[in-house]
Every structure is written in structure tokens, then in C-alpha cells.
């Protein structure tokens, strides 16, 4: 007989979870350029368009007639344009 009693796993112990790192300075910068044209350098290249909406984890950018939703973790820099 074992000295350790059987312990049932805690509910949700093996469920995946997501964590996001939020840069408060980038978030404030993006909020300051809502409805303005900007250039956003991402890890994949540049986007030039109008900032439509900002959330802590992404920004919505209108480029021509298309909407782009860019994760803030992928943004390298932002410049008013």
C-alpha cells in the first residue's frame, strides 16, 4: 500500500490557456492616432493606412478598401503618415 493517497487532477489543470503581452506605451501611441493615416512596420513588412480601431491586443487598419487586423505583438514601429 502506498503512503501517498490518490489525488484526482484539478478541474481544468490540463486545459490550454492563452496569455498576451500588452505594451501599454504602444497601445497609448495607437490610441493617439485613431482616424489618422499611419505607416506600421510589422515583422512581415509595412502597412500604410488609416487607423480605424485600437484594442490592447490588435489594431484595425483600413488600407485602400481592405481592413487589416494587426496583432500589436507583430508591430515593430508606428509613424504618422
C-alpha positions in Angstrom: 0.0 0.0 0.0 1.3 3.4 -0.9 1.9 6.1 1.7 0.5 8.7 -0.7 -3.2 8.9 -1.2 -4.6 9.0 -4.7 -5.3 12.6 -5.7 -7.6 13.4 -8.5 -6.4 16.0 -11.0 -7.8 19.5 -10.5 -10.5 20.5 -13.0 -9.1 22.4 -15.9 -5.5 21.5 -15.0 -4.8 20.3 -18.5 -6.8 22.8 -20.4 -4.8 25.1 -22.7 -4.6 28.8 -21.8 -3.5 31.9 -23.7 -1.5 34.8 -22.4 -0.8 38.0 -24.3 1.8 40.6 -23.6 0.5 44.1 -23.9 2.8 47.0 -24.4 1.0 50.0 -22.7 3.2 52.6 -24.5 2.4 51.1 -27.9 -1.3 51.0 -27.0 -1.3 54.6 -26.0 0.5 55.6 -29.2 -2.0 53.8 -31.3 -4.9 55.4 -29.5 -3.4 58.8 -30.2 -3.5 58.1 -34.0 -7.1 56.8 -34.3 -8.7 58.1 -37.6 -5.3 59.2 -38.8 -3.1 57.8 -41.6 -0.1 55.9 -40.4 2.7 53.6 -41.5 3.0 50.5 -39.4 6.1 48.4 -39.7 5.3 44.7 -38.8 7.6 41.7 -38.6 6.5 40.9 -42.2 6.6 44.4 -43.8 5.0 47.8 -43.9 1.3 48.7 -44.0 0.2 52.3 -44.8 -3.4 53.1 -44.0 -5.9 54.7 -41.6 -6.3 53.5 -38.0 -9.9 52.6 -37.6 -10.0 50.8 -34.2 -7.5 50.0 -31.4 -7.6 47.3 -28.8 -4.9 46.3 -26.4 -4.0 43.2 -28.5 -4.6 44.4 -32.1 -5.2 47.4 -34.3 -7.7 47.6 -37.2 -6.2 49.4 -40.2 -8.0 50.4 -43.4 -5.7 50.1 -46.4 -7.5 51.1 -49.6 -10.8 49.3 -49.5 -9.5 46.4 -47.3 -9.4 46.0 -43.5 -6.3 44.6 -41.8 -6.2 43.4 -38.2 -2.7 43.6 -36.9 -1.6 42.0 -33.6 0.3 44.5 -31.6 2.9 41.8 -30.8 3.8 41.9 -34.5 4.3 45.7 -34.7 7.9 47.0 -34.8 7.1 50.7 -35.0 4.4 53.2 -35.9 4.8 56.5 -37.7 2.1 59.1 -38.5 1.9 59.3 -42.3 
